[in-house]
Amino acid sequence: MAIIRWRPLGEVDTFKREMDRMFDNFFGSGPDVSESSLTWYPSVDVKETKDEFVLMAEVPGMSKDDIKINISENTLTIKGEKKEEKKQEDHNYHRVERRFGSFQRNFTHPSNPNSGK
């Protein structure tokens, strides 16, 4: 008969992971920022004021011309491309963590937003 160490918090961690997975499946998961991810997504905050909805995207190194915003029915789409800087041949890179490439994020709203604003 083998003795198995009981980890009381291990069951809580398993429960938390299952609940997180359930909510991610229901509401849609956020951007994938894991180390192994090959896709880059900007972090986004969405807030509502009395008169408007405000979307703030974290897109360092990108200009206004690099980003396209479209509203169709009740979906706002933001897409763009963050271009990789040219690596200099006479430098030895030990680590490259910044993400580059194309991205697209979609946000839905229960009512049809006023695209003129």
C-alpha positions in Angstrom: 0.0 0.0 0.0 1.5 3.4 -1.1 1.2 6.5 1.1 0.0 9.5 -0.8 0.7 12.9 0.6 -2.5 14.9 1.0 -2.3 18.5 -0.3 -5.5 20.3 0.9 -4.8 23.4 -1.1 -4.2 21.3 -4.2 -7.9 20.6 -4.5 -8.7 24.3 -4.2 -6.2 25.1 -7.0 -7.8 22.5 -9.2 -11.2 23.9 -8.5 -10.0 27.5 -9.2 -8.5 26.4 -12.6 -11.7 24.6 -13.5 -13.8 27.7 -12.6 -11.5 30.0 -14.6 -11.7 27.6 -17.6 -15.5 27.6 -17.3 -15.8 31.4 -17.2 -13.2 31.8 -20.1 -15.3 29.4 -22.2 -18.5 31.3 -21.4 -17.3 34.9 -21.7 -14.4 34.3 -24.0 -10.8 34.3 -22.8 -8.6 37.4 -22.9 -5.5 37.8 -25.0 -3.0 35.0 -24.9 0.2 36.3 -23.4 1.8 33.0 -22.5 5.5 32.6 -23.2 4.8 30.1 -25.9 2.3 32.2 -27.7 3.2 33.3 -31.2 0.3 35.8 -31.4 0.6 39.3 -30.1 -2.4 41.2 -28.8 -2.5 44.7 -27.2 -3.9 45.0 -23.7 -7.2 46.9 -23.8 -9.3 48.7 -21.2 -13.0 49.4 -22.0 -14.9 51.8 -19.9 -18.3 53.4 -20.0 -19.1 57.0 -19.0 -22.5 58.7 -19.0 -22.2 59.7 -22.6 -19.8 57.2 -24.2 -17.8 54.0 -24.3 -14.0 54.5 -24.3 -11.5 51.9 -25.5 -7.9 52.4 -24.6 -5.3 50.0 -26.2 -1.7 49.7 -25.2 0.2 49.9 -28.5 3.7 51.2 -27.8 5.8 51.9 -30.9 2.8 52.1 -33.2 1.5 55.2 -34.9 -2.2 56.1 -35.5 -1.8 55.1 -39.1 -0.7 51.5 -38.1 -4.2 50.9 -36.5 -7.5 50.5 -38.2 -10.8 50.7 -36.3 -14.1 49.5 -37.7 -17.6 49.4 -36.2 -20.2 47.1 -37.8 -23.5 46.6 -36.1 -22.6 46.0 -32.4 -19.0 44.9 -33.0 -16.0 47.1 -32.8 -12.9 45.7 -34.4 -9.4 47.1 -33.8 -6.6 45.7 -35.9 -3.1 46.6 -36.9 0.5 45.5 -37.3 3.4 46.1 -35.0 6.5 45.9 -37.2 9.7 44.3 -35.8 12.7 46.5 -35.6 15.6 45.4 -37.7 18.2 43.4 -35.7 21.7 44.7 -36.0 24.1 42.1 -37.3 27.0 43.2 -35.1 24.9 42.7 -31.9 24.4 39.4 -30.0 20.9 39.2 -28.8 20.6 37.2 -25.6 16.8 37.6 -25.2 14.0 39.0 -27.3 10.7 39.2 -25.4 8.8 41.9 -27.2 6.0 40.7 -29.5 5.5 41.8 -33.1 3.1 41.0 -35.9 -0.5 41.5 -36.9 -3.3 41.6 -34.4 -7.1 41.8 -34.4 -9.4 42.2 -31.4 -13.3 42.3 -31.5 -15.5 43.8 -28.9 -19.3 43.4 -28.9 -21.8 45.7 -27.2 -25.4 44.9 -26.5 -26.6 48.1 -28.4 -25.4 49.5 -31.7 -22.8 52.2 -30.9 -22.8 55.5 -32.7 -19.9 55.1 -35.2 -19.8 58.8 -35.9 -18.4 59.4 -32.4 
